[in-house]
């Protein structure tokens, strides 16, 4: 298992225990992962500010305890990007749904595709509203953007933005 994957599993355990005073990593919490790897990853998470506290006992380390930081919580909730490589399964997604009874093109997901679609919509609107460009330049730019969005690697993330291009 890669360190980035172990970091994700460990940070998730600290996240789950965030309402307790401290979290003590236990072997049964991490089946198939050596405790030495868990302790090493905890050191890394603390060093990068994702754990507010991290204390170890013994040399070599036989036990440790700590607490997730506010930044660690934000990383787990997808609000902040992690300062080092972390593979998070993201079982802790918050979904806010307003009044959608009259809405269309509603997407509920992990926010990545929604962000991409929103950013593309902003680009499309900016291209259409650019008063300093000629109509021909606008159409050329929109055509290039349409080709980009239509590419199979991009189209799955672009969502409904493609329909805005006509």
C-alpha positions in Angstrom: 0.0 0.0 0.0 1.3 3.4 -0.9 2.0 6.1 1.8 -0.6 8.3 0.1 -3.2 5.6 0.7 -2.1 5.0 4.2 -2.3 8.7 4.9 -5.9 8.7 3.7 -6.9 5.8 5.9 -5.2 7.2 8.9 -6.5 10.8 8.5 -10.0 9.3 8.1 -9.7 7.5 11.5 -8.6 10.8 13.1 -11.5 12.6 11.4 -14.0 10.0 12.7 -12.6 10.5 16.2 -12.5 14.3 16.0 -15.2 14.7 18.7 -13.1 12.8 21.2 -10.3 14.3 23.2 -7.6 12.1 21.5 -7.4 9.3 19.1 -5.2 6.3 19.8 -4.4 4.4 16.6 -4.9 0.6 17.2 -3.7 -2.3 15.1 -7.3 -3.5 14.6 -8.2 -0.1 13.0 -5.7 -0.8 10.2 -5.8 -4.4 9.1 -2.9 -5.4 6.9 -0.9 -2.3 7.7 2.1 -2.4 10.0 1.8 -0.1 13.0 5.3 1.3 12.2 3.8 2.6 8.9 0.9 4.1 10.8 3.1 5.9 13.2 5.4 7.1 10.3 2.3 8.5 8.5 1.0 10.1 11.7 4.4 11.9 11.9 4.0 13.1 8.3 0.4 14.3 8.9 1.5 16.2 12.0 4.5 17.7 10.2 2.2 19.0 7.5 -0.4 20.4 9.9 -3.2 17.9 9.4 -2.8 16.6 13.0 -3.0 19.3 15.7 -1.2 17.0 18.1 0.7 13.8 17.8 2.7 12.2 20.6 4.4 8.9 20.6 5.4 6.6 23.5 8.5 4.4 23.5 11.6 3.9 21.3 10.9 2.2 19.0 7.4 3.6 19.1 4.8 1.3 20.6 1.9 3.7 20.9 0.8 7.1 19.9 -2.1 9.5 20.3 -3.2 12.7 18.7 -6.0 14.9 17.4 -6.9 16.1 13.9 -6.4 19.8 13.2 -9.0 22.1 11.7 -7.0 22.0 8.4 -7.2 18.2 8.5 -10.9 18.3 8.9 -11.1 20.7 6.0 -9.1 18.3 3.9 -11.4 15.4 4.8 -14.4 17.5 4.0 -13.0 18.6 0.6 -12.8 22.3 1.5 -9.0 22.5 1.4 -6.5 20.7 -0.8 -4.0 18.5 1.2 -0.4 19.8 1.5 0.9 16.4 0.5 -0.3 13.4 -1.5 -3.3 11.8 0.2 -5.7 9.3 -1.3 -9.0 9.9 0.4 -12.0 7.6 -0.2 -14.2 10.6 0.6 -17.0 8.9 2.5 -17.6 12.2 4.3 -19.2 14.3 1.7 -21.5 17.1 2.6 -24.3 17.8 0.1 -26.3 21.0 0.4 -29.5 21.0 -1.6 -31.6 24.1 -1.9 -35.0 24.4 -3.5 -34.7 22.3 -6.6 -38.3 21.8 -7.4 -38.2 24.1 -10.5 -34.5 23.5 -11.3 -32.9 21.6 -14.2 -29.4 20.2 -14.7 -29.0 19.3 -11.0 -25.8 17.4 -10.2 -25.1 15.8 -6.9 -21.6 14.4 -6.5 -18.3 15.0 -4.9 -18.2 18.6 -6.1 -15.4 18.0 -8.7 -17.6 17.8 -11.7 -19.8 20.6 -10.4 -16.8 22.9 -10.1 -15.5 22.0 -13.6 -19.0 22.7 -15.0 -19.3 26.0 -13.1 -15.8 27.1 -14.3 -16.6 26.2 -17.9 -19.9 28.1 -17.7 -17.9 31.2 -16.5 -15.4 30.9 -19.3 -18.2 30.5 -21.9 -20.1 33.5 -20.6 -16.9 35.6 -20.5 -16.1 34.7 -24.1 -19.7 35.6 -25.2 -19.6 38.9 -23.3 -16.1 40.0 -24.3 -16.8 43.4 -25.9 -13.3 43.9 -27.2 -13.3 40.8 -29.4 -15.0 40.6 -32.8 -17.9 38.2 -33.4 -15.6 36.1 -35.5 -13.0 35.9 -32.7 -15.7 35.0 -30.2 -17.0 32.2 -32.4 -13.5 30.9 -33.1 -12.8 30.7 -29.4 -16.1 29.1 -28.6 -15.5 26.6 -31.4 -12.1 25.6 -29.9 -13.6 25.3 -26.5 -16.4 23.1 -27.9 -13.8 20.8 -29.4 -11.9 20.7 -26.1 -15.0 19.9 -24.1 -16.1 17.2 -26.7 -12.9 15.2 -26.3 -13.8 11.9 -24.5 -11.4 12.5 -21.7 -13.0 15.9 -20.9 -16.6 15.4 -21.9 -17.5 13.2 -18.9 -16.4 16.0 -16.6 -17.9 18.9 -18.6 -21.5 17.9 -18.0 -24.1 20.2 -19.3 -21.6 22.9 -20.2 -21.4 21.6 -23.7 -25.1 22.6 -24.3 -24.2 26.2 -23.6 -22.0 26.3 -26.7 -24.9 25.4 -29.0 
